[in-house]
Amino acid sequence: MDLGLGGKVALVTAASRGIGRAVAGADVAICARGRDALDEAVAALRGHGVEAVGIPADVATAEGVTDVVDATVERFRRIDVLVNNAGEAWSGRMLETSDEQWASCLDINLYSAVRFTRAVVPHMRRQGGGRIVNISTVGAHSPIGGLVDYEAAKAALLTFSKTMAGELAADNILVNSVCPALIHTPLWDRLADGMIPAMGATREEVFHRLATQFLPVGRFATPDEVSGLVVFLASSRATFIAGVAYDVDGGCTRSIL
């Protein structure tokens, strides 16, 4: 099915692995901190006939965001789609989370999206429109605890997305959110490894216990099971959708609530 992405340029953050890499398609600029993983992702995209460029940057900083947007516009002359996928989390409850951890978490999970949105909107306005998809989490509206700074930052991202949807719709810039549950990415590999001592289990057993406890489908999702929805929201099939947060959660929130 032609989703109408031909000729469009997408900018996807944190796209060297996980959900970001699965989302990247069409002509695309991707950014990440790790040069090797970024080069590998670019090579894979080009192998599928995609015009791709990788931009190493720390998107938790204002300078990093500016560098990425400037490099994308210099290469492609436009930005039609922005996918704010950058995210990081650490296990820990509120009393165990330092000011430095909170600041770092907000920079990555919230402020990077704010800065990228602020940077790309002028380009989208000149082009006559665009799409912004922000990757949040089901924990933003149905928190399960243990990731307090991450869930709080992603909850703020949801509110930011809804507000921007109202502000930008008149410019034909449509903003939506996608809220995954437990997705098997390198982030969750690291979080699961941190749970091994407390649970007295292997990584595979940790994944199994989490999946059976929280997900009615009984398994973690793959990044590809999230990316399809993101691509749809960026496509010509989603021209009347704005300000919506879509759960991709295997029934998780319905089970919790």
Buried (B, 14 or more C-beta within 10 A) or exposed (E): EEBBBEEBBBBBBBBBBBBBBBBBBBBBBBBBBEEEBBEBBBEEBEEEEBEBBBBBBBBBBBEBBBBBBEBBBEBBEBBBBBBBBBBBBBBBEEEEBEEEBBEBBBBBBBBBBBBBBEBBBEBBBEBEBBBBBBBBBBBBBBBBEBBBBBBBBBBBBBEBBBEBBEEBBEBBBBBBBBBBBBBBBEBBEBBBEEBEEEEEBEBEBBBBBBBEEBBEBEEBBBBEBBBEBBBBBBBEBBEEBBBBBBBBBBBBBEBEE
